[in-house]
Amino acid sequence: MKVVLHHKPLHSGSKTRGVGVYTRELISAFHKLFPKDKLIPSSNIDYHLDADLIHYPFFDPFFLSLPFYCSKPMVVTIHDLIPLKFPTHFKPGIRGKLKLFFQIKNLKKAKHIITDSEASKKDIINLLNIPKEKISVIPLAHKEEKIPTVMSKKIAKKYKLPERYLLYVGDINWNKNVVGLVEMFSRLSDPSLHLVLLGKVFGDLPNIPEMQRVKAAINNSGKIDKIHLIGFVPTHHLPIFFRHATLYVQPSWYEGFGLPVLEAMTYGCPVASSNRGGLPEVGGDAVAYFDPDKDMEGVVTNLLASTRRRNILVQKGLERVKLFSWEKTARATKAVYEQIILK
């Protein structure tokens, strides 16, 4: 078997985001498990004339990421369709609408579609009119980073992590609801509690509307000195932020999957999460859920008041993460490849 995997997510701004992690870990696990088969990362798809199949591990509704013509069977991974599900918050303009038309047209030439969750599968069926038989749900995973205790203390000191803090890891797109998180934090009465916002965007501080709204929320919080913006950190530093956090909060209006929830559970951090999209499929019964419209503050407050309840979530989370692995993801993906090639 020879499959060519388009490697754009490894050489763009996406390399540190979920799609980049997915692409990198899928390649690594596939090579480890199936050394006799070939999964070749490449952007020069036409060069590989002897390929059995082409896999595009990403789909952007408003950019031409798929080819108009593909001489080989094509598999496409769609992580989510949030811009299409919430069009008032993701306005594409005339060019974006034109690109969306061609993206959907090209997508329908694919032999099969892979997605991360049942929630995203439902969106693909409803928003793109793709038959359910053409879609496979293959969850993502997280590879645990082992950090020695001595190094852990040094890393925590390097970033001046407070003793007690809520943690958020990710971006600031509308669906992430970071403004809602900051506003909720501003209402908490605990004087010793801090909020750590971690992600590349919090280091870059781009001059975009989303960041302006986050900055405004921070400035109006009355707790500027207790809100910490931390930019990109090396992968092996990330576990320390989870391990030292009092609670990880995922405030999203919607997620196709939610990798940070999986990461938090992996490193023994209790999680409070929105109940929207694919998030409950990740957390199962190991997460305390809230409706982001109304009860984020109540759920977070109750967890902060109960060490016992947080410890129960930690234990459930450590069991929950055993259901996810990149090896499982790679095996399920190979099964999709074989289903197409052997037809």
N, C-alpha and C positions, 0 to 999 in steps of 0.2 A: 504494500500500500504506500502510495506517495501522495501526501496532501500538502498543498501550499497554503500557508497561513499569512494573510496580509499583516505586515508588522508595523503599520503606521502608529498604533497606540504606544509602541516602545520608543518612538522617535518624535514625539510631539509633547505638547503640554499635558497630554493624557497619561504620560508614563507613571506619574505618581498618584493617579486617580484610580478608581475601581477598574476601569476598562484596561488600564495598563497593567495592573496587578493580575487581572484575569488572563490577559494574553501571555504575560511572562510565566506565570505559574502553570498554565495549561501546557506550554511548550516544555517546561522543565519536567513536569510529571509524566507527560507523554513519552519523552525520551528515556526516562528512567524505567517506565513500565514496559514499553514496547520498542526495544532497541532494533528489532528487525524491520520495523516500519519507519517511514520517513514523514516527519512533520517539519516542513521547511519554512522558516520565517523569511518573507521576501516582499518587496514592493513591486518587483518586476515580474508580475504574474505571467505575462506573455512569454517570458523566457523559458518557463518550465513546460515545454510541450508534452512531456511524458507524464504529467501529473494526472492522478485519478480524480482529483477533486480540489476545489478552491474554497477556502473558509475565510470569510470576512468577519472578524471577531468584534465588530462594532457597527452601529447604524446611527447616523445623525439625520433626523428628518429634514433639516434645512441646509444641508451641505451634500454635494455629490460624492458620497463615499462608495457607492456601488457602480460597477461598470454598466455601460449601455449594452455591451455584448460580452458574453463569457463563453468560450469554446468548451469549457469543462463544466460538469455539475457544480453547483454553487450552494454552500451553506452559509447562512448569515446569523450572527448572534445579535439579538436586540436586548439590551439591558433594561431599558424602560422607554415609555412613550410619554413622559411627563409633559413635554412641550405641546403635544397634541391633546392631551387630556385636560390641560389647563391653558387654553389658547389666549385668554385675556391677560395672562402673565408672561407669555412668551410670544410676542408679536413678531412674525417673520418678515413682514414687508412684502413687496411685490416679488422681488428676486427670490426670497425664501419660499414663497408659495409656489413659484415656478420650479424651484429645485425639489420641493416636496412632491410635486406631481411626478417628476422623473424618478425620484427615489422610490416612490411606491410602485411605479411601473417596473423599475428594475428589480425591486425586491420580489415581485410576484413571479419572476423568472427563477428564483431560488428553488432548489429541490426540497430544502428543509430549513426551518428556523429554530434556533436554540434560544431560550430565554431563562432568566434566573429564578422566576417564581410563578406560582399560579396566578397571582395578581397581574403580573405583566402579560402572561398568556391570555388572560381575559381581555386585557386592553388591546392586544394585537388582533384578537378576533373581532372585537367590537369597533375598533378605530380604523383598522386596515382591511377588514373583511377577508382575513386569511382563514382557511379551513383549519379547524382544531387538529385534524389529522397530520397537518404539516408542521406542527409545533411540538417541540420536546422541552420540558422543564428540567434544567440541570442546575442545581444550586451552586453557588460559589463556595469558597472555603477560606480558611486562614492558616498559614504556616506559622507555628509558634516560634518565637525567637527566645532562645535560652540566654538569660543575662545573669552572670554571677552576682552575688549579693554585694560584694565590694564595689563593683562597677555600678550597680544600681544606685548606691548611695552617692557616688561621684556624679552620676548623671542628674539625679534629683537636685543636687547642690548647684550644678552648672546652670540649670534653668530657674533656680531660686523658687522651687515649687512651694506653695504655702502648705501649712499643715493640714488644712481641711479645704477641699474645693470640689465644685461640680466641674465635670469635664465635657467638652464637646469637641469632636474631631470631624473636620470636613470642610465644605465650601460654603458659599453664601448665596447660592441661587435661591430664588423665591421659595421653592419647595422645601428648602432646609429650615425655614422659619427661625433663623438665628435672632431676628429682632424680637420675636415672641419669647425666646429663651432669655434674652437680656432683660426684657420687661418683667418676666416672671421673677428672675433673680433679684431685680430691684425691689420687689415687694416682700421678699423673705426677711424675716426679722432677726435671723441668726447673725450676730455681729462678727463672729469668727470665720464665717464662710466666705470663700472666694469663688470666682468663676474663671476657668481657663478655657480659652478658645484657641484651638490648635489647627493649623492647616497652612499651606503655602500662601493662600490669599491673605492671611492675617499678618504675614511678613511683608508681602508685596504692597498691601494697602492700595490697590488700583483705584483710580478716580472714575468709578462707575456708580450708577444709581444704587445698586445693592449695598455697596460698601458705605456710601453716604448715609443710607438708612440705618445701617448697623452703628456707624459712628454717632449718629444723632441719638440713637437709643442709649448708647453708652454714656454720652454726655448728659443725658436727661435722667440717668439712673440714680444719681446721688451716691454712686459707689464706684466712681472712676478708679480709685486707688485699689479696688478689690477685683477689677476685671483685667485679666492678663491676656494679651494677644501674642501668640507664639507662632512664628512662621514655620517653614519647612524644617523638619528634623530628620536625621538619618533613621532608616527603618529599625535599626537595633536600639534606638533610643525610645521609640514609641511605647514599648511595653511598660516603661517606667511611669509614664503619665497615667496609664490605666491602673497600675498596681498601687499608686499613691493616692488616687482619686477616692473621695468619699462616695461619689456616685457618678455614673456616666448618664447623660441625658441626651436622647435623640428626639428633638422637638418637631420633626418634619411634618409638613402638611401631606407629603406623599413620598414614598421610596419604592423603587422597583425591587430592591433587596435590602441593603443596609449593612454593608461590611463592618462598619465600626461597632455595631452591636455584637457581632460575632467576635471581633477583636477584644472588646471589653470582657465578654464572658470568658474568653480564653485565658486572660490574665487575672482572673479572680476579682473583677470589678462589678459590683451590682449595677443593674441597668433599669432606668425608667425610660420608657419609649412611647412615642405616638403609636396608636393602633391602626394607622393608615397603610394602605398598599401592601407590600410584601413583608413589612416588618414583623408581624406576628408569625410568619412562616419561619423567620430566622430565630426569634426568641422563644417560641413555644410557650411553655408555662414557667420559663426561667426568668421572665421579665415582668416588671410592674408596668402595665399599660395605662395610658391616658388618652382622652380625646383632646387634641391640641386646641380645639375651639373653646374648651371650658375648664378642664380639670387638671392641667399640667401642674399648677401650683399646689393643689391639694395632694396629689400623688407624691410629688417630690417632698413636700413638708412631712408627710406621714413616714416616708422612708428615712428621712434625716433624723426623725425622732425615735427610730427603732433600730438599734444595732442588730438585734435578733432577726428582724425581718430582712435586713440587708445581708446578713450571713446566710440565711436560707436561700436567697436569690443567688448568692455566690456559689453555693454548693450545687444548686440546680443548673446554673450556667456551665459549670465545669463538666457536668454530665451531658448537657445539651450539645456542647461543641464536638463531642465525640461522633455525632451524626454527620459531621461535615469534614471532608478532606479533599485535597486537590487530586489525590489518587482516584477517589470516587468520581470526581468531575471529569478526569481524563478518560476513565473507563466508559462512562456514559457517553462522552463525546465520540469516542472511538466506535461505539455501538451505532451511533447515528451515521458516521462515515461508512461503516460496513453495510448498513441497511441501504444506502444509496448506491454504493459501488457494486454491490452484489445483485442489484435488481436486474 
